[in-house]
Amino acid sequence: MTGPGNTGRRAVIIGGSMAGLFAGNILHRMGWQVDLYERVGDSLSARGAGIAAHPQSLPLLAAAGIRDDRSIGVPVIGRAAYGLDGEAIERFSYPQQLTSWSRVYSLLKQAFPAARYHAGRELVEVTQSAHEVTARFADGAAVEGDLLIGADGIRSTVRRIFAPDIVPRYSGYVAWRGLVDEADIPEGHRQELFQWFGFCFPRNGELVGYPIPGADEAVAVGTRRYNFLWYRRASEHQELRDLLTDERGRLHEGSIPPPLIRRTHLDRLRDDARALLPPQFADVVHQTSQLLFQPIYDVRSEQLVFGRVALIGDAAFVARPHVGIGVLKAGEDAQALAQAVSANEGVMAGLGRYQDERLPLGQSAVSFAQRLGAFLENGDEHPACTPEAGVTHGDIIRKTARADYAASLD
Ligand SMILES: Cc1cc2nc3c(=O)[nH]c(=O)nc-3n(C[C@H](O)[C@H](O)[C@H](O)COP(=O)(O)OP(=O)(O)OC[C@H]3O[C@@H](n4cnc5c(N)ncnc54)[C@H](O)[C@@H]3O)c2cc1C
């Protein structure tokens, strides 16, 4: 490895979240001069409270300068699906560490040189010549680089400039989410919930729940939290708009701050929890002090490289959370890009290689996640509820355990 800044190559990264920090850390350690620009002025808030660590996660973190950290998450022994009476109807062994978005983000942020992380800087324009690329910011400043990386998320400005036709497509459902302190989970349910990555399939929906580290990232028994996602259908033009409208009648485009979600929606969710969910999950929903929801979208790019500009992470592709690979894919995109542009063949040839490698994988991940969520989108009863379909809960939860999105289309 060469020392930071001594290859003479300059990377400008837009977006200081997962993908941007992975790319920044890896390129910095490969000797690039890296500057990272993030629109948000403060520390970022969690984009997904809980995330699964995959076998590939630790080598990726190591490449980003984070040493093997065995306390990264909370271990579970496998996956389990529960019926309405609360009894397990399927189980299989799948040991895994579950961690929190904020834990991974803070490790990546600490590893990146603070002087090169420019918070409160919003990209508005990109221009390029044969030799360099220029980024312009809302404050009027401009910077140049040999490479510009668009790591600016689902509503990427970089993607809008170069591929305006690629826009997020609403899936037809939202994920209601919440976190509960371990101490607030009724004792009778605690051991089961904290040992298994759990699923249940209420009518026209799916709930996924698992333990994650506590608020201060503690992983000791008694200090952890329980994280859940409850996917529920919401038609785009009626129900979603209604969910996004606050008590004063104001419609919030894209997402609504949790404290502004109308009481009537929260009450309905809690009532439905009692009617539709196994008792342990209904309790979790009722113990959650701050319920929130996120509409679920797909983003499927047809091109990742535009001259000296490359897209990575959610700016490139958004696969629905059923596959649980958003952060892993952000890290793998970043590593593949850093390796390709650092090879002897030069930046431009490396960018071509990056696109050839990552475009089919990203498209495959989006398609796989769409298939896992198709029953939510179409509003059908889950195939598992119709025995003649020959699909069991076990089949479904086994598929969600696959992090190998390269081979996920079989
Ligand atoms: C409900 C839900 C559950 C999820 N669960 C999981 C899970 O279990 N496992 C998992 O791996 N992933 C999960 N994800 C996905 C995961 O959160 C994302 O894939 C990941 O955060 C993507 O990181 P990113 O850096 O590409 O984008 P983001 O985290 O969105 O970051 C983009 C950054 O770019 C900045 N930015 C945007 N525009 C500009 C601009 N013009 N100038 C400067 N900066 C800009 C933004 O402020 C932001 O900080 C989940 C997502 C959702 C919605």
The ligand as a MOL file (V3000), in Angstrom:
LIG
                    3D

  0  0  0     0  0            999 V3000
M  V30 BEGIN CTAB
M  V30 COUNTS 53 58 0 0 0
M  V30 BEGIN ATOM
M  V30 1 C -36.3410 0.6300 5.7830 0
M  V30 2 C -34.9220 0.3700 5.3690 0
M  V30 3 C -34.2430 -0.7050 5.9280 0
M  V30 4 C -32.9420 -1.0020 5.5360 0
M  V30 5 N -32.3260 -2.0740 6.0800 0
M  V30 6 C -31.0740 -2.3860 5.6620 0
M  V30 7 C -30.4230 -3.5500 6.1790 0
M  V30 8 O -30.9670 -4.3030 6.9800 0
M  V30 9 N -29.1770 -3.8360 5.7520 0
M  V30 10 C -28.5310 -3.0270 4.8610 0
M  V30 11 O -27.3850 -3.3240 4.5130 0
M  V30 12 N -29.1220 -1.9230 4.3400 0
M  V30 13 C -30.3750 -1.5900 4.7130 0
M  V30 14 N -30.9810 -0.4940 4.1870 0
M  V30 15 C -30.2930 0.2630 3.1240 0
M  V30 16 C -29.1490 1.1210 3.6110 0
M  V30 17 O -29.5950 1.9960 4.6280 0
M  V30 18 C -28.6020 1.8980 2.4050 0
M  V30 19 O -28.3520 0.9960 1.3430 0
M  V30 20 C -27.3060 2.6150 2.7130 0
M  V30 21 O -27.4860 3.5620 3.7240 0
M  V30 22 C -26.8390 3.3290 1.4200 0
M  V30 23 O -25.7590 4.1270 1.6910 0
M  V30 24 P -25.3570 5.2630 0.6500 0
M  V30 25 O -24.1310 5.9040 1.2300 0
M  V30 26 O -25.2900 4.7370 -0.7260 0
M  V30 27 O -26.5830 6.2900 0.6380 0
M  V30 28 P -27.1470 7.2040 1.8120 0
M  V30 29 O -26.9700 6.5530 3.1320 0
M  V30 30 O -28.5150 7.6110 1.4200 0
M  V30 31 O -26.2060 8.4850 1.7860 0
M  V30 32 C -26.1950 9.4240 0.7360 0
M  V30 33 C -25.5770 10.7050 1.3090 0
M  V30 34 O -25.4080 11.6640 0.2580 0
M  V30 35 C -25.7540 12.9490 0.7730 0
M  V30 36 N -26.1380 13.7830 -0.3670 0
M  V30 37 C -27.2540 13.6670 -1.1330 0
M  V30 38 N -27.2500 14.6170 -2.0870 0
M  V30 39 C -26.1190 15.3460 -1.9260 0
M  V30 40 C -25.5630 16.4730 -2.6070 0
M  V30 41 N -26.1800 17.0430 -3.6640 0
M  V30 42 N -24.3820 16.9830 -2.1760 0
M  V30 43 C -23.7360 16.4170 -1.1080 0
M  V30 44 N -24.2340 15.3430 -0.4170 0
M  V30 45 C -25.3970 14.8310 -0.8250 0
M  V30 46 C -26.9110 12.6730 1.7010 0
M  V30 47 O -27.0780 13.7070 2.6540 0
M  V30 48 C -26.4690 11.3660 2.3530 0
M  V30 49 O -25.7330 11.5510 3.5460 0
M  V30 50 C -32.2840 -0.1770 4.5680 0
M  V30 51 C -32.9490 0.9310 4.0220 0
M  V30 52 C -34.2690 1.1920 4.4070 0
M  V30 53 C -34.9940 2.3560 3.7980 0
M  V30 END ATOM
M  V30 BEGIN BOND
M  V30 1 1 1 2
M  V30 2 1 2 3
M  V30 3 2 2 52
M  V30 4 2 3 4
M  V30 5 1 4 5
M  V30 6 1 4 50
M  V30 7 2 5 6
M  V30 8 1 6 7
M  V30 9 1 6 13
M  V30 10 2 7 8
M  V30 11 1 7 9
M  V30 12 1 9 10
M  V30 13 2 10 11
M  V30 14 1 10 12
M  V30 15 2 12 13
M  V30 16 1 13 14
M  V30 17 1 14 15
M  V30 18 1 14 50
M  V30 19 1 15 16
M  V30 20 1 16 17
M  V30 21 1 16 18
M  V30 22 1 18 19
M  V30 23 1 18 20
M  V30 24 1 20 21
M  V30 25 1 20 22
M  V30 26 1 22 23
M  V30 27 1 23 24
M  V30 28 2 24 25
M  V30 29 1 24 26
M  V30 30 1 24 27
M  V30 31 1 27 28
M  V30 32 2 28 29
M  V30 33 1 28 30
M  V30 34 1 28 31
M  V30 35 1 31 32
M  V30 36 1 32 33
M  V30 37 1 33 34
M  V30 38 1 33 48
M  V30 39 1 34 35
M  V30 40 1 35 36
M  V30 41 1 35 46
M  V30 42 1 36 37
M  V30 43 1 36 45
M  V30 44 2 37 38
M  V30 45 1 38 39
M  V30 46 1 39 40
M  V30 47 2 39 45
M  V30 48 1 40 41
M  V30 49 2 40 42
M  V30 50 1 42 43
M  V30 51 2 43 44
M  V30 52 1 44 45
M  V30 53 1 46 47
M  V30 54 1 46 48
M  V30 55 1 48 49
M  V30 56 2 50 51
M  V30 57 1 51 52
M  V30 58 1 52 53
M  V30 END BOND
M  V30 END CTAB
M  END
